Amino acid sequence: MSNIRANRVAEQIKKEIGEILTLKIKDPRIGFVTITDVDVTGDLQQATIYFSVLGEEEEKEETLAGLETASGFIRSEIGQRIRLRKTPEITFEFDEAHEYGNHIETLLRDLKQD
C-alpha cells in the first residue's frame, strides 16, 4: 500500500519540480534541465531526483551544483505545493540512462555495418 502512495508522491514531486525549475529558479547554472525520474522511499522521508542535461561534462557539473544550491528552496516550494506531514529530503543525481542508451545504439550500429 505504501509503495503505491510513494509512487504517486514521486510523480507529483516530478511534476512540481518541473514547474519550479521552469518558473521560479533564476540560477544561470541551471540551463535546460529535464527531470527524468523521482525515487521516493517508502516512508516518504527521502527523494532522489534524477535529471538529464544536454551539453558537456562541465555544464552537467555546473547544473548539479546549481540544483544542490537551490535544493532548500525547491524543498520548501514542494512543501507548500504538496500536503505531506513531512517534506522529503531531496538529493539530485545525474541520470546516465540516456547516454548509456546512445552508447549501446552506437555499438549496435557499428556491428551492423561490419
Secondary structure, DSSP 8 states (H G I E B T S, - for coil): -HHHHHHHHHHHHHHHHHHHHHHT---TT--SEEEEEEEE-TTSSEEEEEEEE-S-HHHHHHHHHHHHHTHHHHHHHHHHHS--SS--EEEEEE--HHHHHHHHHHHHHHHHH-
